[in-house]
Amino acid sequence: MVRVAGWSALCAEMDRVKLGLKVHDRRGLWPHEPRRPPAPPERIADIATVTRCPVDPDYADFLRHADGWPGILQDIDLFGTRDFGTATGTGAYARAEESVRTIGAVARIERDRGFSRLVPIGASRDDIDVLVLHCNGEPDRRNPVSWLAAAEVDRYPTFTDFFLAMIAANEAEADFLARPRRPGPCSAPAGNRLRPLRR
């Protein structure tokens, strides 16, 4: 994977990788939906009202290019502005926030110094996976992203690092699905359930 600068280039790279994944997903294991159109600035600013935290600057930059990405990896949706609404939105944020509370009650999640709460920014459609930003209350500070599934599975230093890891994970999934497999008792009927890449 090549590190590219700027969200236009990062989103274009994800588009390319996701298209390759769709070609190799012959059994239709995962949803293959395009990124949503860019979010208007006022709707990005409204997220802070719902989450009670300043919007992470990397995440805000992403939203200016894509107002969420359904199926960013397998069945995990990366939230856009409409997912944070309760009256007019999808309510995905509220459901994910409840999952974070449940996970937090049974698992110890290490919080970096100065970080007060975990803000959901994505969730699995059919499983327990939730993506969260660590909120520190500072408007211009870039925050870590954690992948939670009963416990903290992985952590990325920034939202940009998380997005780069999702590009790499989609490439790995496409490579896995492109490999010829012989039928037999060891074949996995549900495909390859990925977890985030370790550094």
Residue pairs with C-beta under 8 A, 6 or more apart in sequence:
1 164
1 167
1 168
1 171
2 13
3 164
4 10
4 13
7 61
7 62
7 64
7 65
8 65
10 62
10 160
10 163
10 164
10 167
11 35
11 62
11 65
11 66
13 167
14 35
14 69
14 72
14 163
14 166
14 167
14 170
15 34
15 35
17 167
17 170
17 171
17 174
18 32
18 170
20 171
20 174
21 30
21 32
21 170
21 173
21 174
21 177
22 32
23 174
24 174
24 177
24 178
25 32
25 177
25 191
26 177
27 191
29 74
29 177
29 190
29 191
30 71
30 74
30 75
30 173
30 191
31 70
31 71
31 75
31 125
32 71
33 69
33 70
33 71
35 65
35 66
35 68
35 69
36 66
36 67
36 68
36 69
36 70
36 80
37 66
37 67
38 63
38 64
38 65
38 66
38 67
39 63
39 64
39 67
39 80
39 81
41 64
43 67
43 81
43 82
44 55
44 60
44 63
44 64
44 81
45 55
46 81
46 84
47 55
47 81
47 84
48 54
48 55
50 84
50 85
50 86
50 93
51 84
51 93
51 119
51 135
52 117
53 116
53 117
53 119
53 133
53 135
53 137
54 135
54 137
54 138
54 139
54 140
55 139
56 133
56 142
56 143
56 159
57 139
57 140
57 141
57 142
58 142
58 158
58 159
58 160
59 121
59 133
59 159
62 159
62 163
63 80
63 81
66 80
67 80
67 81
67 82
68 77
68 78
68 79
68 80
68 81
68 82
68 83
69 77
69 78
69 80
70 77
70 78
71 77
72 78
72 122
72 166
73 166
73 169
73 170
73 173
73 194
74 124
74 173
74 193
74 194
75 124
75 125
75 126
75 127
76 122
76 123
76 124
76 125
76 129
76 131
77 83
77 92
77 122
77 123
77 124
77 125
78 121
78 122
78 131
78 166
79 92
79 93
79 96
79 120
79 121
79 122
79 123
81 89
82 88
82 89
82 90
83 89
83 90
83 91
83 92
83 93
84 93
85 91
85 93
86 94
92 123
93 120
95 123
96 120
96 122
96 123
96 130
97 120
99 120
99 123
99 128
99 130
99 148
100 118
100 120
100 130
100 132
100 148
103 109
103 128
103 130
103 148
103 149
103 150
103 151
104 118
106 150
107 148
107 150
107 151
107 152
109 118
109 146
109 148
109 151
109 152
110 152
111 118
111 134
112 134
112 136
112 144
114 136
114 137
115 134
115 135
115 136
115 143
115 144
116 135
116 136
116 137
117 134
117 135
118 132
118 133
118 134
118 135
118 146
118 148
119 132
119 133
119 134
119 135
120 130
120 131
120 132
121 131
121 132
121 133
121 145
121 159
122 130
122 131
123 129
123 130
123 131
124 130
127 149
128 149
128 150
129 147
129 148
129 149
129 153
130 147
130 148
130 149
131 145
131 146
131 147
131 148
131 162
132 145
132 146
132 148
133 143
133 144
133 145
133 159
134 143
134 144
134 145
134 146
135 143
136 143
142 157
142 158
142 159
142 160
143 158
143 159
144 155
144 156
144 157
144 158
145 155
145 156
145 158
145 159
145 161
145 162
146 152
146 153
146 154
146 155
146 156
147 153
147 154
147 155
147 195
147 196
149 195
153 195
153 196
154 165
154 195
154 196
154 197
154 198
156 162
156 165
156 196
165 196
165 197
168 197
169 194
169 196
169 197
172 194
172 197
173 192
173 194
176 192
177 191
177 192
181 187
